[in-house]
Amino acid sequence: MHKTVLAASAVFIALSAPAFAQAVVVDPGMTSSTTVELPGEVRTYVLQRPIPSTAYEGAIVVGQPLPGTIQLHLVEGHPDYAYTVVNERRVIVNPQNRTVIQVLE
C-alpha cells in the first residue's frame, strides 16, 4: 500500500512540475522585461520624444497598470502602444488597460 501511494505521489509531482514552471511571478522590484518583443520603430519613437517626467512614489512594475493620474501618449502609427516618462524612466504601456509592457533602460 505504501509503495502504491509513494509511486502515485512521485508521478503526481513529476507531472505537475511543468505546470509550476509555467507560473509567472512578478517581483515588485522588477522594472523591465526582456520577454516582450516591441517593434523597433516603437522603441525608437519612445526614446526620441521629449516629454516631461512624472514623479510617482509607487513601483513601476511590468504587468501592472499605471494609475490614471499619469498621462499617457500614443505612439503614432502603433495604436496598441502608449508611453510616458515616470521618475525619469521611459515606460511603454498598453493604452487600453494602462498595463506596463516594458520599462526602457
ZIUR-V542960 format. One record per residue. N is the residue number from 1. SS is DSSP state (helix for helix, strand for strand, loop for the rest). D_LAST is the distance of its C-alpha to the last C-alpha in Angstrom with 1 decimal. Layout:
[[N	SS	D_LAST] [N	SS	D_LAST]]
This chain:
[[1	loop	57.5] [2	helix	54.9] [3	helix	54.0] [4	helix	53.6] [5	helix	51.3] [6	helix	49.3] [7	helix	49.0] [8	helix	47.9] [9	helix	45.3] [10	helix	43.9] [11	helix	43.8] [12	helix	42.1] [13	helix	39.4] [14	helix	38.9] [15	helix	38.6] [16	helix	36.3] [17	helix	33.7] [18	helix	31.9] [19	helix	31.8] [20	helix	30.1] [21	helix	27.7] [22	loop	26.5] [23	loop	25.7] [24	loop	22.1] [25	loop	21.3] [26	loop	18.2] [27	loop	17.5] [28	loop	17.1] [29	loop	14.5] [30	loop	12.3] [31	loop	9.2] [32	loop	7.8] [33	loop	10.1] [34	loop	11.0] [35	loop	14.5] [36	loop	14.2] [37	loop	14.9] [38	loop	14.1] [39	loop	16.3] [40	helix	14.8] [41	helix	16.3] [42	helix	14.6] [43	helix	11.0] [44	helix	12.7] [45	helix	14.5] [46	helix	11.8] [47	helix	9.9] [48	helix	13.5] [49	loop	14.9] [50	loop	15.6] [51	loop	16.1] [52	loop	16.5] [53	loop	14.5] [54	strand	16.4] [55	loop	17.1] [56	loop	17.3] [57	loop	18.7] [58	loop	18.1] [59	loop	15.3] [60	loop	12.9] [61	loop	13.6] [62	loop	13.1] [63	loop	16.7] [64	loop	17.9] [65	strand	18.9] [66	loop	17.9] [67	loop	21.0] [68	loop	23.1] [69	loop	22.8] [70	loop	19.3] [71	loop	19.8] [72	loop	18.3] [73	strand	18.5] [74	strand	19.6] [75	strand	18.2] [76	loop	21.3] [77	loop	23.0] [78	strand	20.9] [79	strand	22.5] [80	strand	20.8] [81	strand	17.4] [82	strand	16.6] [83	strand	13.7] [84	strand	13.4] [85	strand	11.5] [86	strand	12.1] [87	loop	12.1] [88	loop	10.1] [89	strand	7.1] [90	strand	7.6] [91	strand	9.3] [92	strand	11.4] [93	strand	14.7] [94	loop	18.2] [95	loop	20.4] [96	loop	23.5] [97	loop	22.6] [98	loop	19.4] [99	strand	17.8] [100	strand	14.0] [101	strand	13.2] [102	strand	9.4] [103	strand	6.5] [104	strand	3.8] [105	loop	0.0]]
